[in-house]
Amino acid sequence: MKLLAAASAALLSVSALAVATAAAELRIAIATQSAGFDPQTETGNDSAPELYQVYDTLIERDLYANPLAFKPGLATEWKQIEPTVWEFKLREGVKMHDGTVMDAQDVAFSLNRVFHHEDENFFSAWGRWFYNFTDVEVVDPMTVRIHTARPDPLFETLISARQAGITSKEYYDAVGYEEASLHPVGTGPYKVTEFVPKDKVVMERFGDFWGDAAPFDKLTFQLVSEVASRVTGLVNGEFDLITNIPPDQESALAVSGVKTMGVTWPMFHVWILHMSNAPTSNPLVRQAMKLCVDHQALVDGLWGGKAKVPHALQFEEYGAPYYMPELDLIKHDPEEAKRLLAEAGYKGEPIVAQFTKSYYLYGDLAAQVIQQQYKDCGINLELQQVEKYDDTKFNVRAWSNPMYYPDPMGVMDTHWATSSWVYEDKLWQPQNPEWLPTYEIVRYGETAEVRKEAYRKLLSLAEQESGWILLYQPHELYGMRDDIAFAVPPNDRPYVLPLRAGQVTFDASK
């Protein structure tokens, strides 16, 4: 077998950037904050900017390579020795944040607690990435073998997800899961020194990092839920970088010393349509709800035309051959919606939509617009803002579908697989007998062309099932000091902040 010890390809737009070496602190205002800090537990948008700084994986993605490429991380080399077995040689002398040296036992502990599917704390990561992974075998102190249930064409892509980050077995054994989740230990360039769940994270440069030194002495991530407060904080010099800013705030940031950078994320804001609760248990009602949504009106009215109207559950970032720009499966047809509602026997029963405050930018405004669109179609949408979703009561739930990796399964498998929480909780229950066989081909097909054509069919089947409504791809701004520069990494999930060596530049004197 060919040894896969690929050297890192040069970063595209950031390869020429020289990182300042003087001491510096970066103060970041974020819109959401996770409740924990375990890489195998935290899988949401709110953890993405921070986990990337603290944890390393066995192999790393080149964040900017096209097509997707991999490079050594905590493993210096790896090879496939059997169809379902991959062997990794671990990097010698890697210090962890607790002072111990990483070895095969740390790798086996970190990953087997997910792969073995025994602890519910790790069920989400198992269902989204690792349901085909069965075991980490320790060969010797610096060699592991990872086993899968069946040959996996996405093996390297999945094992390079941040949810395959490595932590310290000795530390977890000493303090337990809860304490370790609050005071995390990884091997990354930054070490967490303070973590207040749902409030603040402080990190400092880890002096014993195995790779190039982190560019910042200190990172502070502060939860600031309100958009206006994040904007004011940047303008007043309280923060250096702010996230999740809507386009209509760009003029407020047009001040000296501040700049903005816009990005249309490879992510859909989504409404889940509960397939087990009436009246959305009726596929005709679900199809009508999809047809009633005027996506262009949402994009124009909320996002100033800068968000992206969906045409199918896919992203341009897939690249060739998987991205199919010709697909136009999502329609706006209120008259057909009314006909379907009449056929379904819908009599105006309440359709309950639940939302949590501030998590999805413009989520509350979008709901109000759609409520009016539905009223025009004869759909009675009842909006409820909740602290916690109750799947026994709602018909609609707000969600998002980010692309976790540039492949059709990077959005489909991480959200709608039969191992996903929406399937386990019976929100998503596809009925077409062709769904699962077609899905299998997309997931495990041996060639790109076979997988592509199966995905084309799967997307058409998804429209028939109508288990979700894709609202739009959001367009958000970063606001920052005008000396800060970085490129959004296309090969990782949305909201990852590239703050490692060689990924960001800044004026350390500010």
Salt bridges, closest charged atoms under 4 A:
ASP38 OD1 - ARG113 NH2 2.95
ASP56 OD1 - ARG500 NH1 2.80
GLU60 OE1 - ARG162 NH2 2.84
GLU87 OE1 - ARG145 NE 2.62
ASP135 OD1 - HIS116 NE2 2.73
GLU137 OE1 - HIS147 NE2 2.79
ASP152 OD2 - ARG443 NH2 2.75
ASP173 OD2 - LYS169 NZ 2.72
GLU179 OE2 - HIS183 ND1 2.86
GLU194 OE2 - LYS200 NZ 3.57
ASP208 OD2 - LYS95 NZ 3.98
ASP217 OD1 - ARG205 NH1 2.10
ASP240 OD1 - ARG27 NH2 2.90
ASP240 OD1 - ARG481 NH1 2.95
GLU250 OE1 - LYS306 NZ 3.22
ASP294 OD2 - HIS332 ND1 3.98
GLU316 OE1 - LYS308 NZ 3.74
GLU326 OE2 - ARG456 NH1 2.94
ASP328 OD1 - HIS311 ND1 2.86
ASP328 OD2 - LYS331 NZ 3.44
GLU335 OE2 - LYS338 NZ 3.50
GLU336 OE2 - ARG339 NH2 2.77
GLU343 OE1 - ARG339 NH1 3.07
ASP390 OD2 - LYS393 NZ 3.90
ASP407 OD1 - ARG451 NH2 2.80
ASP413 OD2 - ARG443 NE 3.35
GLU434 OE1 - LYS457 NZ 2.48
GLU440 OE1 - ARG150 NH1 2.62
GLU453 OE1 - ARG456 NE 3.19
GLU463 OE1 - LYS290 NZ 3.49
ASP482 OD1 - LYS510 NZ 3.04
ASP483 OD2 - ARG481 NH2 2.80
ASP483 OD1 - LYS510 NZ 3.77
ASP492 OD1 - ARG61 NH1 3.91
